């Protein structure tokens, strides 16, 4: 075997990680590197909000060193570039190399920490042990207090996953595909029951350690940034409704912090069972918007599914909130001077910030349309759905062409959709 | 302003800030002004070195605060906002804040009125400062210099828009506690030696080191983590505006990454994508298409593709591995020695081959040429997993058209083409495996396997093979 240099390996193992959607480094326990057991302090901090240190031309932020420990894999999942039967060039880091790379990037302020994933070598347990070792070197030998996200392997021994959770800020277990049928077909070595079982274990470990910390100050932290998962969109026949309902079950069942959606991306050396074209990236965007509606706007999964078209997919030309509002026009217009917060959050074009501002401002005066305009990004989008002192849109909500008026221009969509 | 007493004079006052980011100083002066009941229009604020406004040069000595002055009121929100707004470069910021403080004395909840123009302006300034601080946290890039005593010193050059350097020193101290570092900026510098923080006057870009070998690794990472299939330049630009690029080592790669993205994506697609238009809808179309298929290299070496054969509504589909030498020449499946053996056993089990649709997992003959005493022969090679997966498309097309109730896979390659993964024949044989479309998969050995065995092993395996076929026949009757 030819010997690869660190830079070659980094190229191969970062390239292999580029299909992964998650990159967040926020929502963990606050830590800083002042003081501590070694007297002069360690290295690294997390202050709640994650920091995006760079942006790639694909618009995605770079917050963590996102790499694979190895892209060798004994599994043969069709959507995965690293599957056993793929001809991709292989490389493998030692845990020490990953730790060194993380530290030299961190010290130069390139990153917030490490996001480590891996192909499965030898066995699930062996691979998981190696990943835990990376985190151990960073935490114990270098007193690293930055962010660590470990992607755990559902087939590994729960004890190893527990070790990972003690060292990492966040752990994730990928559900891969929204339906069991999709998983059986595209990831024949994976098992939906096993994946959900692993999520359930992690969830109960998180709950138990949180409980313990309330009673004992020195109880260990376990994945303070919680657990997340990723689903591939567009590789199988699953509709947006299937995906949303799966996501909602995961949020409820395992208290996931985030569900990431990754539009199936053409991969070199793809398997023949995959679709020929990638789904439009805008579909992924619509799913994130619907996720947002469920997490911050109080929409039920059922309601997001109501916003979908007959084929079970969300419209691509308008956002899901507008789609819902157009379907349930009878609930509008809402009076900005009276409507409760949860209703105002349903108005297309009003975000959480704008709603908070409206509620604060209306304690001082009765709002006119012009006032609302000062509090929102675009009054044009909001206007048909609200009433203010000097404004009532009754004629507008009845218009059959309202959708066309509010939807962005079609040509634009085509141009930027891809 | 009826609550305020009128001051006796009508003088203008000017306050000169000693440091542009000194909030404590501003607060002290502003409190004094409010307590002396001096309205905003009679105060001008200037920065040290600035030229002030028309009224500067007036009475800078503020009047003594009356003993019975009321306490100055300011909301929590105002204080946190003002701390940030002071750091902005806008020369009007001190006056703006004083105006808001003044108005709060009669309207303590003014900060909640987000439609008020002054409140909105202050929030805009606050936002700009927070953004600048955030970008400093994100885009400071240290370069490592090894000092003579062997210690490592990390030095960065950064150009903030606002007076944020001092205010953000704590962030870097908390993050890089055990490092020695300096952040040099045109607005002043901060230094941390592991124990204490020190400030120094403004620096120039040339004062910072110009290189660090680790940047090559970082650029490699940056280029590799970018997925060219998802180019979204505007999203990148809005978060990482061009003005920051000159101090980011990775930014030099951006133009080339963008320029080559489309080419790389089409290469990715071409390398991965099969040249299929739509799945064929008739067996004739499958037959034509597989002859043209070059999605894997096998297509080039064979004489012809070998299409399945049998009734197009057969209840049983038998799938072998791939055509051999004889099949390749004849263009028909299972005509060679293995096919003849299969016929014998099918007949024994009572299955009529004419009722079954017989096909192969892989449609082209794969071989290597071998020199023998009798000249060159074409030596059969087993298909690779990748080749089987590529051909799965065609086998699925055949299954979609024929819609068999039962699929009999002969050997591991056939099992993989239906099942999608490699299975152990010994474990999977002799029992039905339900498939997505409602049909059943049965797995057994390939007859050529029997041909290779001798003696007792052959007898045992032949018996197992017959048992499997008998079970299939029985199941077919039930279905």
Interface residues (C-beta under 8 A of the other chain):
Chain A: X6 X7 X10 X11 X12 X14 X15 X17 X18 X19 X32 X33 X34 X35 X38 X40 X41 X42 X43 X44 X45 X47 X51 X52 X53 X54 X55 X56 X57 X58 X59 X60 X61 X62 X65 X66 X67 X76 X78 X84 X85 X86 X87 X101 X104 X105 X107 X108 X109 X110 X143 X181 X184 X185 X186 X188 X189 X263 X265 X266 X267 X268 X269 X270 X271 X272 X273 X276 X278 X281 X357 X360 X361 X363 X364 X365 X367 X371 X374 X375
Chain B: X109 X112 X113 X114 X115 X120 X134 X137 X138 X139 X140 X141 X142 X143 X144 X154 X156 X171 X173 X174 X175 X176 X177 X178 X179 X194 X212 X214 X216 X217 X218 X220 X221 X222 X223 X224 X225 X226 X227 X228 X229 X230 X231 X232 X233 X234 X235 X236 X239 X240 X248 X250 X254 X257 X258 X261 X265 X267 X268 X269 X271 X272 X273 X274 X276 X295 X384 X385 X386 X389 X390 X391 X392 X393 X396 X419 X420 X421 X422 X436
